[in-house]
Amino acid sequence: MRVYLFGYLSDDFFGRVMVTPNHQTVEQLAAQLTAWGPTPEQPGTLTVMNERGEALDSALTIAQAGLGNGDIFTVVRGA
């Protein structure tokens, strides 16, 4: 099933609407969002945070991580 999410990068002020399959991993979600950001080539670790500020396990699927339609997430570089 596809879900729509609102994604933000820690080093960008634009939010992006993402429509993606919920069986995609959190790691893939972070990679997709950073690819659209201002510095996609910047190396470093990526941590995905939910609206409550909790770090999500990058190996989980979007559904397993508890993200659903309309949720907001932030990708933090180097966290």
N, CA and C of each residue as an Amber inpcrd file, in Angstrom:
protein
   237
   0.8390000  -1.1700000   0.0000000   0.0000000   0.0000000   0.0000000
   0.8930000   1.2450000   0.0000000   0.4750000   2.2610000  -0.7070000
   1.2180000   3.5180000  -0.7420000   0.7300000   4.4400000   0.3760000
   1.6760000   5.1920000   0.9350000   1.3490000   6.1830000   1.9510000
   1.9340000   7.5210000   1.5150000   1.3300000   8.5930000   1.9810000
   1.9190000   9.9140000   1.7350000   2.4570000  10.4370000   3.0590000
   3.6690000  10.9440000   3.0080000   4.3720000  11.4300000   4.1930000
   4.9260000  12.8160000   3.8950000   5.1820000  13.5680000   4.9310000
   5.8050000  14.8820000   4.8130000   7.2150000  14.7790000   5.3710000
   8.2150000  14.9770000   4.5090000   9.6010000  14.7980000   4.9110000
  10.3860000  16.0940000   4.9340000  11.2660000  16.2020000   5.9170000
  12.1370000  17.3660000   6.0710000  13.5650000  16.8820000   6.2610000
  14.5100000  17.6620000   5.7410000  15.9300000  17.4100000   5.9620000
  16.4350000  18.4150000   6.9870000  17.3610000  17.9860000   7.8380000
  17.8840000  18.8820000   8.8580000  18.6580000  20.0560000   8.2560000
  19.1550000  19.9080000   7.0230000  19.9460000  20.9770000   6.4070000
  19.2110000  21.6580000   5.2450000  17.8870000  21.6190000   5.2630000
  17.0870000  22.2180000   4.2010000  15.8090000  22.7650000   4.8260000
  15.2960000  23.8560000   4.3010000  14.0770000  24.4290000   4.8780000
  12.8190000  24.0310000   4.1260000  12.9600000  23.3360000   2.9940000
  11.7960000  22.8710000   2.2480000  11.2940000  21.5460000   2.7970000
   9.9910000  21.4180000   2.9110000   9.3820000  20.1310000   3.2060000
   8.9550000  19.5010000   1.8940000   8.9480000  18.2040000   1.8650000
   8.5710000  17.5050000   0.6390000   7.4930000  16.4680000   0.9440000
   6.5200000  16.3900000   0.0570000   5.5000000  15.3560000   0.1690000
   6.0310000  14.1380000  -0.5580000   6.0090000  13.0170000   0.1080000
   6.4900000  11.7770000  -0.4920000   5.3560000  10.7700000  -0.5200000
   5.1380000  10.1870000  -1.6730000   4.1800000   9.0960000  -1.8150000
   5.0190000   7.8640000  -2.1190000   4.9540000   6.8840000  -1.2460000
   5.8750000   5.7550000  -1.3300000   5.2130000   4.4830000  -0.8000000
   5.6730000   3.3290000  -1.2300000   5.1150000   2.0800000  -0.6980000
   5.5020000   1.9210000   0.7770000   4.5740000   1.4530000   1.5820000
   4.8720000   1.3110000   3.0070000   5.7470000   0.0940000   3.3150000
   6.0860000  -0.7070000   2.3000000   7.0060000  -1.8320000   2.5300000
   8.4630000  -1.4270000   2.2790000   8.6710000  -0.1730000   1.8610000
  10.0190000   0.3620000   1.6980000  10.6360000   0.5310000   3.0930000
  11.9520000   0.3890000   3.2060000  12.5880000   0.5420000   4.5150000
  12.7570000   2.0120000   4.8690000  12.9320000   2.2630000   6.1400000
  13.1970000   3.6180000   6.6270000  14.5020000   4.1290000   6.0110000
  15.4750000   3.2690000   5.8470000  16.7400000   3.6470000   5.2180000
  16.5160000   4.1050000   3.7720000  15.6900000   3.3820000   3.0300000
  15.3820000   3.7630000   1.6520000  14.6260000   5.0920000   1.6030000
  13.7500000   5.2960000   2.5740000  13.0030000   6.5480000   2.6620000
  13.9670000   7.7200000   2.8600000  14.9320000   7.5580000   3.7490000
  15.9300000   8.6120000   4.0020000  16.7650000   8.8830000   2.7600000
  17.1760000   7.8290000   2.0770000  17.9860000   7.9940000   0.8660000
  17.2020000   8.7240000  -0.2230000  15.9200000   8.4000000  -0.3580000
  15.0850000   9.0460000  -1.3640000  14.9390000  10.5300000  -1.0630000
  14.6880000  10.8690000   0.1860000  14.5140000  12.2720000   0.5380000
  15.8150000  13.0500000   0.3630000  16.9310000  12.5080000   0.7820000
  18.2000000  13.2270000   0.6540000  18.6080000  13.3810000  -0.8130000
  18.2060000  12.4600000  -1.6730000  18.5150000  12.5800000  -3.0940000
  17.8710000  13.8230000  -3.7020000  16.7640000  14.2720000  -3.1460000
  16.0660000  15.4570000  -3.6310000  16.5150000  16.7270000  -2.9330000
  17.3970000  16.6200000  -1.9430000  17.8330000  17.7760000  -1.1640000
  18.9130000  18.5860000  -1.8520000  19.3610000  19.6490000  -1.2040000
  20.3400000  20.5450000  -1.8040000  21.7550000  19.9620000  -1.8850000
  22.0630000  18.9790000  -1.0460000  23.4110000  18.3900000  -1.0400000
  23.3230000  16.8640000  -0.9730000  22.8050000  16.2290000  -2.0190000
  22.6170000  14.7740000  -1.9720000  23.9230000  13.9930000  -1.8690000
  25.0210000  14.5970000  -2.3110000  26.3040000  13.8930000  -2.3110000
  27.0160000  13.9680000  -0.9590000  26.4920000  14.7360000  -0.0240000
  27.1440000  14.9000000   1.2770000  27.2060000  13.5620000   2.0140000
  28.4180000  13.1320000   2.4080000  28.5420000  11.8570000   3.1100000
  28.0870000  11.9730000   4.5680000  27.9200000  10.8500000   5.1970000
  27.5720000  10.8300000   6.6150000  26.3730000   9.9570000   6.8840000
  26.1360000   9.7570000   8.1520000  25.0160000   8.9250000   8.5650000
  23.7110000   9.7060000   8.4800000  22.6330000   8.9850000   8.2880000
  21.3020000   9.5730000   8.2260000  20.4430000   8.9210000   9.2940000
  19.8000000   9.7310000  10.1030000  18.8800000   9.2410000  11.1250000
  17.5040000   9.8030000  10.8300000  16.5130000   8.9320000  10.8220000
  15.1330000   9.3560000  10.5810000  14.4250000   9.4740000  11.9300000
  13.8260000  10.6410000  12.1320000  13.1050000  10.9210000  13.3760000
  11.6170000  11.0630000  13.0660000  10.7840000  10.5390000  13.9520000
   9.3380000  10.7220000  13.7740000   8.9230000  12.0560000  14.3900000
   7.6350000  12.3370000  14.3900000   7.1300000  13.6140000  14.9080000
   7.4140000  13.8110000  16.3860000   7.5540000  12.7360000  17.1270000
   7.8270000  12.8230000  18.5560000   9.3170000  12.9760000  18.8570000
  10.1410000  12.9790000  17.7970000  11.5760000  13.1240000  17.9800000
  12.2910000  11.8230000  18.2810000  11.6220000  10.7110000  18.0580000
  12.2090000   9.3930000  18.2910000  12.9180000   8.9140000  17.0290000
  14.1220000   8.3900000  17.1990000  14.8630000   7.8250000  16.0720000
  14.2130000   6.5110000  15.6590000  14.0520000   6.3220000  14.3530000
  13.4570000   5.0980000  13.8280000  14.5470000   4.1410000  13.3750000
  14.3150000   2.8640000  13.5820000  15.2520000   1.8190000  13.1480000
  15.2670000   1.8000000  11.6230000  16.4380000   1.9940000  11.0410000
  16.5420000   2.0990000   9.5800000  16.2400000   0.7910000   8.8600000
  16.2930000  -0.3340000   9.5610000  16.0300000  -1.6290000   8.9360000
  14.5340000  -1.9530000   8.8620000  13.7130000  -1.2360000   9.6170000
  12.2720000  -1.4940000   9.6030000  11.6300000  -0.9390000   8.3460000
  10.5030000  -1.5250000   7.9690000   9.7280000  -0.9330000   6.8880000
   9.0180000   0.3040000   7.4370000   8.5180000   1.1140000   6.5320000
   7.7810000   2.3040000   6.9430000   6.5990000   1.9070000   7.8240000
   5.8850000   0.8650000   7.4290000   4.7380000   0.3950000   8.2100000
   5.1720000  -0.1080000   9.5810000   6.2390000  -0.8920000   9.6410000
   6.7280000  -1.4150000  10.9170000   7.1980000  -0.3010000  11.8520000
   7.7130000   0.7760000  11.2760000   8.1910000   1.9100000  12.0780000
   7.0380000   2.7680000  12.5980000   5.8340000   2.4930000  12.1190000
   4.6600000   3.2030000  12.6070000   4.3210000   4.4740000  11.8530000
   4.9290000   4.6750000  10.6830000   4.5980000   5.8450000   9.8840000
   3.3980000   5.5370000   8.9950000   2.4760000   6.4850000   8.9260000
   1.2830000   6.3070000   8.1070000   0.9110000   7.6010000   7.4170000
  -0.1690000   7.5760000   6.6760000  -0.6160000   8.7250000   5.8960000
  -0.6250000  10.0100000   6.7200000   0.0200000  11.0440000   6.1620000
   0.0210000  12.3500000   6.7860000   1.0690000  12.5650000   7.8550000
   1.8450000  11.5480000   8.1760000   2.8710000  11.6960000   9.2150000
   4.0330000  12.5420000   8.7210000   4.7020000  13.1760000   9.6700000
   5.8680000  14.0040000   9.3950000   7.0990000  13.2770000   9.9010000
   8.1720000  13.3060000   9.1000000   9.4360000  12.7540000   9.5580000
  10.5580000  13.7010000   9.1640000  11.6620000  13.6130000   9.8760000
  12.8260000  14.4460000   9.6040000  14.0440000  13.5590000   9.4630000
  14.8590000  13.8290000   8.4610000  16.1260000  13.1150000   8.2700000
  17.2290000  14.0420000   8.7660000  17.9790000  13.5440000   9.7430000
  19.0450000  14.3130000  10.3730000  20.3800000  13.7310000   9.9120000
  21.2210000  14.5750000   9.3910000  22.5540000  14.1310000   8.9650000
  23.5060000  14.1260000  10.1540000  24.3040000  13.0700000  10.2220000
  25.3490000  12.9800000  11.2310000  24.8760000  12.7920000  12.6440000
  23.6330000  12.3890000  12.8450000  23.1090000  12.1950000  14.2120000
  23.4080000  10.7990000  14.7180000
